Amino acid sequence: MIIKIYLIIVVLVAAVAILVFNSRGGREISQTPNQETKVSDEVVTAANPPGDSVTIPKVILSEPGFVMIHKAVGDDSGPIVMTGDLLPAGVSTNVVVKTGIVTKVGEGYFAMLHVDNGNGVFDNPGTDPPVYFGGQIVQEKFVIE
């Protein structure tokens, strides 16, 4: 009887541990919106000063990819205005993305993660797709201050 109670407790503890681990677990990446795989991709932004580049404090990629800067259109991401260099899988800090534009105080932008299709060059969002988590694109808004 004691062994049965012990086994039940072990199973319950294992089930709770699995639920806690999965609820904190990673991001998902999608080559197409219907084929998601768990990973730990993340982008962390901060306000940036006006200029011809932006700095993204932290990027985590499960596989090589890019940080693309999109102009904010209200609360949504708009067109790509800055293209980042290829980043390796893992954590990258203080990622500088040079621009072909000069940003101005008050403007909003989104840093969006894209997966490399394997050729090391950002071709377009169709062949180097955005990273998805829970059906949502992994992106974060920031402002120029």
Secondary structure, DSSP 8 states (H G I E B T S, - for coil): -HHHHHHHHHHHHHHHHHHHHHHH--EEEESSTT-EEEE--EEE---B-SSSEEEEEEEEESSSEEEEEEEEETTEEEEEEEE---B-SEEEEEEEEE-SS---TT-EEEEEEEE--SSSS---TTTS-B-EETTEE-EEEEEB-
